[in-house]
Amino acid sequence: MNQPFVLALLRNPRQIGAVVPSGQSLARAMASAAAPTGKRILEIGPGTGAITNALLAEGASREQLCLLERDDKLAAYLTAKFPDVRVINGDARSIADVLKPQASACFDIVISSLPLLNVKEVDKIRILEQIFSTLDQRGILVQYTYSAKAPISPSLANRFGVRGERTAMVFRNLPPATVWKYSYPNGYDFRN
Ligand SMILES: C[S@@+](CC[C@H](N)C(=O)[O-])C[C@H]1O[C@@H](n2cnc3c(N)ncnc32)[C@H](O)[C@@H]1O
């Protein structure tokens, strides 16, 4: 049993949005879709750090990795677990504020475990605005979902000018999950 995760789940089941942490196969599939070597990475909703571990194993640099976790106890847990990685206790709805004075477009990769299907549409749009503002024009968003559908609807993806592709289906996870990667076709950027 992963105690920090279970306690966070009891505190706020909707915010956690899963009954167990990401399994190793899913974490590896996420890290592999991100191809993190040499990239500036923002991980959102890292929880207990399963995907963080996979990113580091896949070549992510600790100096270029930033973790954004809303649950204060999980954020403290991550700080203790990854002392040389920047951990921010904050909300993905306000990424620009929590990262200040860092400029926009300052990450190559956003990798997210946010339970987007549990999030109200208005909050989802706000989170996506924040994510795509923080991403470089050639950057990517990697997100998993437990749904058969894409984690970002095609119409919402269109609104942000990004295209989604399914990069992996992970059956050895509880529940099985699908990994999606979003990027700007030909460098299109919704901010222009
Ligand atoms: C499905 S869990 C993450 C599981 C994680 N991959 C692991 O293995 O432990 C989702 C995480 O997103 C965090 N979260 C949810 N909403 C958030 C928000 N608006 N901003 C930042 N983190 C958020 C939750 O606190 C939780 O830690």
PDBQT file of the ligand as one rigid body, heavy atoms in Angstrom, charges set to zero:
ROOT
HETATM    1  C1  LIG A 201      -3.931  10.474 -10.677  1.00  0.00    +0.000 C 
HETATM    2  S1  LIG A 201      -3.065  11.341  -9.433  1.00  0.00    +0.000 S 
HETATM    3  C2  LIG A 201      -1.383  11.224  -9.904  1.00  0.00    +0.000 C 
HETATM    4  C3  LIG A 201      -0.806   9.887  -9.836  1.00  0.00    +0.000 C 
HETATM    5  C4  LIG A 201       0.686   9.934 -10.013  1.00  0.00    +0.000 C 
HETATM    6  N1  LIG A 201       1.057   9.725 -11.406  1.00  0.00    +0.000 N 
HETATM    7  C5  LIG A 201       1.322   8.884  -9.115  1.00  0.00    +0.000 C 
HETATM    8  O1  LIG A 201       1.824   7.911  -9.636  1.00  0.00    +0.000 OA
HETATM    9  O2  LIG A 201       1.262   9.038  -7.902  1.00  0.00    +0.000 OA
HETATM   10  C6  LIG A 201      -3.411  13.036  -9.889  1.00  0.00    +0.000 C 
HETATM   11  C7  LIG A 201      -2.571  14.065  -9.154  1.00  0.00    +0.000 C 
HETATM   12  O3  LIG A 201      -2.903  15.356  -9.673  1.00  0.00    +0.000 OA
HETATM   13  C8  LIG A 201      -2.957  16.271  -8.584  1.00  0.00    +0.000 C 
HETATM   14  N2  LIG A 201      -3.811  17.392  -9.000  1.00  0.00    +0.000 N 
HETATM   15  C9  LIG A 201      -5.149  17.371  -9.231  1.00  0.00    +0.000 A 
HETATM   16  N3  LIG A 201      -5.586  18.579  -9.614  1.00  0.00    +0.000 NA
HETATM   17  C10 LIG A 201      -4.492  19.392  -9.647  1.00  0.00    +0.000 A 
HETATM   18  C11 LIG A 201      -4.291  20.766  -9.988  1.00  0.00    +0.000 A 
HETATM   19  N4  LIG A 201      -5.317  21.546 -10.363  1.00  0.00    +0.000 N 
HETATM   20  N5  LIG A 201      -3.034  21.259  -9.942  1.00  0.00    +0.000 NA
HETATM   21  C12 LIG A 201      -1.979  20.487  -9.577  1.00  0.00    +0.000 A 
HETATM   22  N6  LIG A 201      -2.105  19.171  -9.230  1.00  0.00    +0.000 NA
HETATM   23  C13 LIG A 201      -3.348  18.632  -9.261  1.00  0.00    +0.000 A 
HETATM   24  C14 LIG A 201      -3.564  15.456  -7.460  1.00  0.00    +0.000 C 
HETATM   25  O4  LIG A 201      -3.319  16.046  -6.194  1.00  0.00    +0.000 OA
HETATM   26  C15 LIG A 201      -2.846  14.118  -7.667  1.00  0.00    +0.000 C 
HETATM   27  O5  LIG A 201      -1.622  14.081  -6.983  1.00  0.00    +0.000 OA
ENDROOT
TORSDOF 0
